[in-house]
Amino acid sequence: MTLTGKAVLVTGASRGLGRALMEGFARRGARVVGVARHAPEMEAAAEALRAEGLEAHGVAYDVGDKESIYRLVGVATSLVGPLDVLVHNASILGPTPLPLLLDTACEDFQHVLEVNVVGPFRLTKAVVGNMVVRGGGLVLNISSDAALSAYPRWGSYSVSKGALEHLGRLWAAELEGTGVRFLNVDPGEMDTRMHADAMPEADRSTLARPEDVAARIVAMVERRAESLPSGSRLVAESLEAA
């Protein structure tokens, strides 16, 4: 997929992998909108790219808020046009330190699912119809190895990522032949604030840099996304380096 001129929306783009993905797509010539809950951080990320002469916009919405979804899509498309690539990166852990399932409040479990699964479902619904009409598009779900492995205390997050991946496979099956593709990407363990919140004792030097992971993902979108089976699960560590 040639990224020059493509319209891309990245959620959770104010820091970490989301910000690195926004930067990676913009530097490959895409017209990028990043969204996050906190306006100052999001606008600072976009402004840094505009200072390089790139087309990048930052908007503040909560993808877990039902009422925000269509406003978000309306603003994003008014800035860069109909979306060609949608990246579901925004997610939350729930309370930290991470609790056992027996100690997890039902409301906290529900909130994690609302942001990590229901939000992407709503946002995909709001975007994908136009992709179908235009005959193409790509939706990337940023997942986790926790989607497959049962790590104690990662219950809410793990369930949400497993559901997000299967949601991607279902979308792929239902929209087969439309030109709209869905890929699930496990970025691996990265040196991010979320990882630090979940595992403060971890040795940061052993973790991947979000910028390196984003470069692999963006390169995959450029080189291979159109040839991979829709619904595939990819591991960033095994992707070709940029």
DRENLUM-795497 format. One record per residue (C-alpha): x, y, z. Coordinates in nm, 3 decimals. Each point is the difference from the previous one (the first is absolute). Example, Ala and Ser with C-alpha at 12.3 -4.5 7.8 and 13.67 -1.06 7.14 Angstrom:
<pts>
<pt X="1.230" Y="-0.450" Z="0.780"/>
<pt X="0.137" Y="0.344" Z="-0.066"/>
</pts>
This chain:
<pts>
<pt X="0.000" Y="0.000" Z="0.000"/>
<pt X="0.146" Y="0.332" Z="-0.104"/>
<pt X="-0.044" Y="0.229" Z="0.301"/>
<pt X="0.060" Y="0.330" Z="-0.176"/>
<pt X="-0.324" Y="0.197" Z="0.019"/>
<pt X="-0.186" Y="-0.268" Z="0.196"/>
<pt X="-0.230" Y="0.114" Z="0.282"/>
<pt X="0.086" Y="-0.171" Z="0.329"/>
<pt X="-0.164" Y="0.017" Z="0.344"/>
<pt X="0.198" Y="-0.126" Z="0.302"/>
<pt X="-0.164" Y="-0.028" Z="0.342"/>
<pt X="0.196" Y="0.038" Z="0.322"/>
<pt X="0.250" Y="0.212" Z="-0.193"/>
<pt X="0.126" Y="0.246" Z="0.261"/>
<pt X="0.280" Y="-0.226" Z="0.128"/>
<pt X="0.157" Y="-0.342" Z="-0.020"/>
<pt X="-0.066" Y="-0.223" Z="-0.299"/>
<pt X="-0.292" Y="0.213" Z="-0.120"/>
<pt X="0.214" Y="0.310" Z="-0.028"/>
<pt X="0.278" Y="-0.198" Z="-0.169"/>
<pt X="-0.251" Y="-0.141" Z="-0.252"/>
<pt X="-0.136" Y="0.346" Z="-0.070"/>
<pt X="0.354" Y="0.123" Z="-0.065"/>
<pt X="0.083" Y="-0.304" Z="-0.214"/>
<pt X="-0.302" Y="0.036" Z="-0.226"/>
<pt X="0.049" Y="0.377" Z="-0.034"/>
<pt X="0.365" Y="-0.040" Z="-0.098"/>
<pt X="-0.105" Y="-0.241" Z="-0.275"/>
<pt X="-0.219" Y="0.270" Z="-0.151"/>
<pt X="-0.337" Y="-0.085" Z="0.154"/>
<pt X="-0.245" Y="0.264" Z="0.119"/>
<pt X="-0.041" Y="-0.097" Z="0.364"/>
<pt X="-0.247" Y="0.076" Z="0.277"/>
<pt X="0.092" Y="-0.108" Z="0.351"/>
<pt X="-0.259" Y="-0.020" Z="0.276"/>
<pt X="0.042" Y="-0.023" Z="0.377"/>
<pt X="-0.191" Y="0.115" Z="0.305"/>
<pt X="0.237" Y="0.279" Z="0.103"/>
<pt X="0.004" Y="0.293" Z="-0.243"/>
<pt X="0.334" Y="0.164" Z="0.100"/>
<pt X="0.200" Y="-0.323" Z="-0.039"/>
<pt X="-0.172" Y="-0.089" Z="-0.325"/>
<pt X="0.044" Y="0.344" Z="-0.153"/>
<pt X="0.368" Y="0.007" Z="0.102"/>
<pt X="0.056" Y="-0.329" Z="-0.182"/>
<pt X="-0.167" Y="0.130" Z="-0.316"/>
<pt X="0.175" Y="0.337" Z="0.016"/>
<pt X="0.342" Y="-0.167" Z="0.013"/>
<pt X="-0.078" Y="-0.173" Z="-0.330"/>
<pt X="-0.140" Y="0.312" Z="-0.163"/>
<pt X="0.326" Y="0.174" Z="0.091"/>
<pt X="0.169" Y="-0.254" Z="-0.230"/>
<pt X="-0.235" Y="0.096" Z="-0.283"/>
<pt X="-0.217" Y="-0.312" Z="0.038"/>
<pt X="-0.379" Y="-0.014" Z="0.001"/>
<pt X="-0.109" Y="-0.097" Z="0.349"/>
<pt X="-0.296" Y="0.098" Z="0.214"/>
<pt X="-0.079" Y="-0.065" Z="0.365"/>
<pt X="-0.353" Y="-0.024" Z="0.139"/>
<pt X="-0.126" Y="-0.077" Z="0.349"/>
<pt X="-0.270" Y="-0.263" Z="0.040"/>
<pt X="-0.057" Y="-0.304" Z="0.222"/>
<pt X="-0.047" Y="-0.310" Z="-0.218"/>
<pt X="-0.179" Y="-0.165" Z="0.291"/>
<pt X="-0.273" Y="0.265" Z="-0.011"/>
<pt X="-0.284" Y="-0.097" Z="-0.233"/>
<pt X="-0.101" Y="0.360" Z="-0.065"/>
<pt X="0.351" Y="0.092" Z="-0.119"/>
<pt X="0.036" Y="-0.250" Z="-0.283"/>
<pt X="-0.190" Y="0.168" Z="-0.281"/>
<pt X="0.133" Y="0.342" Z="0.098"/>
<pt X="0.352" Y="-0.143" Z="-0.014"/>
<pt X="-0.054" Y="-0.152" Z="-0.344"/>
<pt X="-0.162" Y="0.320" Z="-0.128"/>
<pt X="0.290" Y="0.216" Z="0.115"/>
<pt X="0.264" Y="-0.245" Z="-0.126"/>
<pt X="-0.151" Y="-0.026" Z="-0.347"/>
<pt X="-0.043" Y="0.375" Z="-0.020"/>
<pt X="0.375" Y="0.033" Z="0.062"/>
<pt X="0.141" Y="-0.274" Z="-0.225"/>
<pt X="-0.291" Y="-0.142" Z="-0.201"/>
<pt X="-0.149" Y="-0.351" Z="0.002"/>
<pt X="0.217" Y="-0.234" Z="0.203"/>
<pt X="0.221" Y="-0.259" Z="-0.168"/>
<pt X="0.159" Y="-0.140" Z="0.315"/>
<pt X="-0.146" Y="-0.025" Z="0.352"/>
<pt X="0.231" Y="-0.101" Z="0.285"/>
<pt X="-0.161" Y="-0.116" Z="0.324"/>
<pt X="0.285" Y="0.064" Z="0.243"/>
<pt X="-0.174" Y="0.169" Z="0.295"/>
<pt X="-0.046" Y="-0.230" Z="0.299"/>
<pt X="0.001" Y="0.000" Z="0.378"/>
<pt X="0.111" Y="-0.249" Z="0.265"/>
<pt X="-0.257" Y="0.079" Z="0.266"/>
<pt X="0.110" Y="0.055" Z="0.361"/>
<pt X="0.365" Y="-0.050" Z="0.091"/>
<pt X="0.158" Y="-0.186" Z="0.168"/>
<pt X="-0.179" Y="-0.257" Z="-0.216"/>
<pt X="-0.250" Y="-0.194" Z="0.213"/>
<pt X="-0.100" Y="-0.365" Z="-0.005"/>
<pt X="-0.333" Y="-0.066" Z="-0.171"/>
<pt X="-0.155" Y="-0.070" Z="0.340"/>
<pt X="0.100" Y="0.349" Z="0.109"/>
<pt X="-0.103" Y="0.175" Z="-0.324"/>
<pt X="-0.304" Y="0.224" Z="0.031"/>
<pt X="-0.266" Y="-0.069" Z="-0.261"/>
<pt X="-0.001" Y="0.369" Z="-0.090"/>
<pt X="0.377" Y="-0.002" Z="-0.064"/>
<pt X="-0.028" Y="-0.311" Z="-0.217"/>
<pt X="-0.281" Y="0.161" Z="-0.198"/>
<pt X="0.195" Y="0.323" Z="-0.050"/>
<pt X="0.302" Y="-0.186" Z="-0.143"/>
<pt X="-0.227" Y="-0.180" Z="-0.247"/>
<pt X="-0.173" Y="0.327" Z="-0.090"/>
<pt X="0.329" Y="0.166" Z="-0.099"/>
<pt X="0.190" Y="-0.298" Z="-0.140"/>
<pt X="-0.277" Y="-0.187" Z="-0.184"/>
<pt X="-0.327" Y="0.188" Z="-0.025"/>
<pt X="0.171" Y="0.325" Z="-0.097"/>
<pt X="0.186" Y="-0.160" Z="-0.293"/>
<pt X="-0.323" Y="-0.177" Z="-0.104"/>
<pt X="-0.189" Y="0.329" Z="-0.011"/>
<pt X="0.283" Y="0.181" Z="-0.177"/>
<pt X="0.035" Y="-0.275" Z="-0.260"/>
<pt X="-0.376" Y="0.012" Z="-0.065"/>
<pt X="0.021" Y="0.374" Z="-0.051"/>
<pt X="0.290" Y="-0.026" Z="-0.248"/>
<pt X="-0.018" Y="-0.330" Z="-0.182"/>
<pt X="-0.319" Y="0.061" Z="-0.197"/>
<pt X="0.172" Y="0.274" Z="-0.195"/>
<pt X="0.299" Y="-0.226" Z="-0.055"/>
<pt X="-0.230" Y="-0.266" Z="-0.147"/>
<pt X="-0.160" Y="0.255" Z="-0.233"/>
<pt X="0.344" Y="0.113" Z="-0.120"/>
<pt X="0.118" Y="-0.361" Z="-0.040"/>
<pt X="0.290" Y="-0.003" Z="0.242"/>
<pt X="0.144" Y="0.083" Z="0.338"/>
<pt X="0.204" Y="-0.144" Z="0.285"/>
<pt X="-0.087" Y="-0.038" Z="0.369"/>
<pt X="0.287" Y="-0.084" Z="0.236"/>
<pt X="-0.075" Y="-0.132" Z="0.348"/>
<pt X="0.294" Y="0.043" Z="0.237"/>
<pt X="-0.022" Y="-0.306" Z="0.220"/>
<pt X="0.224" Y="-0.176" Z="0.253"/>
<pt X="0.140" Y="-0.341" Z="0.086"/>
<pt X="-0.248" Y="0.023" Z="0.288"/>
<pt X="-0.269" Y="-0.068" Z="-0.261"/>
<pt X="0.130" Y="-0.358" Z="-0.017"/>
<pt X="0.166" Y="-0.067" Z="0.337"/>
<pt X="-0.168" Y="-0.009" Z="0.340"/>
<pt X="0.221" Y="0.221" Z="0.215"/>
<pt X="-0.121" Y="0.031" Z="0.360"/>
<pt X="-0.122" Y="0.351" Z="0.086"/>
<pt X="-0.032" Y="0.104" Z="-0.364"/>
<pt X="-0.362" Y="-0.117" Z="-0.016"/>
<pt X="-0.190" Y="0.305" Z="-0.122"/>
<pt X="0.264" Y="0.107" Z="-0.249"/>
<pt X="0.060" Y="-0.355" Z="-0.119"/>
<pt X="-0.369" Y="-0.068" Z="-0.062"/>
<pt X="-0.033" Y="0.330" Z="-0.186"/>
<pt X="0.292" Y="-0.073" Z="-0.232"/>
<pt X="-0.122" Y="-0.352" Z="-0.071"/>
<pt X="-0.340" Y="0.144" Z="-0.088"/>
<pt X="0.153" Y="0.274" Z="-0.216"/>
<pt X="0.196" Y="-0.255" Z="-0.203"/>
<pt X="-0.303" Y="-0.222" Z="-0.055"/>
<pt X="-0.203" Y="0.305" Z="-0.093"/>
<pt X="0.258" Y="0.068" Z="-0.271"/>
<pt X="-0.035" Y="-0.355" Z="-0.131"/>
<pt X="-0.378" Y="0.031" Z="-0.006"/>
<pt X="0.014" Y="0.331" Z="-0.189"/>
<pt X="0.241" Y="-0.163" Z="-0.246"/>
<pt X="-0.235" Y="-0.294" Z="-0.058"/>
<pt X="-0.307" Y="0.216" Z="-0.044"/>
<pt X="0.167" Y="0.252" Z="-0.231"/>
<pt X="0.195" Y="-0.249" Z="-0.210"/>
<pt X="0.010" Y="0.111" Z="-0.361"/>
<pt X="-0.072" Y="0.367" Z="0.072"/>
<pt X="0.363" Y="0.113" Z="-0.012"/>
<pt X="-0.006" Y="0.096" Z="0.370"/>
<pt X="0.264" Y="-0.188" Z="0.197"/>
<pt X="0.051" Y="-0.065" Z="0.372"/>
<pt X="0.328" Y="-0.089" Z="0.171"/>
<pt X="0.080" Y="-0.069" Z="0.366"/>
<pt X="0.352" Y="0.100" Z="0.108"/>
<pt X="0.168" Y="-0.103" Z="0.326"/>
<pt X="0.263" Y="0.270" Z="0.062"/>
<pt X="0.179" Y="-0.191" Z="0.278"/>
<pt X="0.128" Y="0.148" Z="0.325"/>
<pt X="0.098" Y="0.364" Z="-0.038"/>
<pt X="0.149" Y="0.270" Z="0.217"/>
<pt X="-0.323" Y="0.197" Z="0.047"/>
<pt X="-0.184" Y="0.163" Z="0.287"/>
<pt X="-0.266" Y="-0.271" Z="-0.016"/>
<pt X="0.261" Y="-0.274" Z="0.041"/>
<pt X="0.158" Y="0.190" Z="0.289"/>
<pt X="-0.340" Y="0.034" Z="0.167"/>
<pt X="-0.065" Y="-0.372" Z="-0.037"/>
<pt X="0.350" Y="-0.126" Z="0.081"/>
<pt X="0.197" Y="0.269" Z="0.185"/>
<pt X="0.269" Y="-0.251" Z="0.097"/>
<pt X="0.085" Y="-0.086" Z="-0.363"/>
<pt X="0.347" Y="0.073" Z="-0.137"/>
<pt X="-0.069" Y="0.276" Z="-0.254"/>
<pt X="0.320" Y="-0.075" Z="-0.189"/>
<pt X="-0.141" Y="-0.335" Z="-0.113"/>
<pt X="-0.311" Y="0.153" Z="-0.158"/>
<pt X="-0.047" Y="0.104" Z="-0.361"/>
<pt X="-0.016" Y="0.368" Z="-0.093"/>
<pt X="-0.345" Y="0.106" Z="-0.127"/>
<pt X="0.169" Y="0.180" Z="-0.292"/>
<pt X="0.164" Y="-0.324" Z="-0.117"/>
<pt X="-0.325" Y="-0.196" Z="0.027"/>
<pt X="-0.193" Y="0.270" Z="-0.184"/>
<pt X="0.258" Y="0.001" Z="-0.281"/>
<pt X="-0.051" Y="-0.374" Z="-0.051"/>
<pt X="-0.378" Y="0.037" Z="-0.004"/>
<pt X="0.002" Y="0.290" Z="-0.245"/>
<pt X="0.243" Y="-0.188" Z="-0.225"/>
<pt X="-0.233" Y="-0.303" Z="0.010"/>
<pt X="-0.294" Y="0.217" Z="-0.106"/>
<pt X="0.201" Y="0.134" Z="-0.293"/>
<pt X="0.153" Y="-0.327" Z="-0.114"/>
<pt X="-0.232" Y="-0.284" Z="0.095"/>
<pt X="-0.341" Y="0.106" Z="0.130"/>
<pt X="-0.178" Y="-0.052" Z="-0.331"/>
<pt X="0.142" Y="-0.350" Z="-0.043"/>
<pt X="-0.069" Y="-0.133" Z="0.350"/>
<pt X="-0.324" Y="-0.190" Z="0.065"/>
<pt X="-0.255" Y="0.231" Z="0.159"/>
<pt X="-0.043" Y="-0.092" Z="0.367"/>
<pt X="0.365" Y="-0.105" Z="0.041"/>
<pt X="0.184" Y="0.026" Z="0.330"/>
<pt X="0.350" Y="0.146" Z="-0.024"/>
<pt X="0.278" Y="0.037" Z="0.258"/>
<pt X="0.200" Y="0.318" Z="-0.039"/>
<pt X="0.327" Y="-0.164" Z="0.102"/>
<pt X="-0.023" Y="-0.232" Z="-0.301"/>
<pt X="-0.076" Y="0.277" Z="-0.249"/>
<pt X="0.271" Y="0.134" Z="-0.225"/>
<pt X="0.189" Y="0.299" Z="0.132"/>
<pt X="-0.070" Y="0.330" Z="-0.173"/>
</pts>
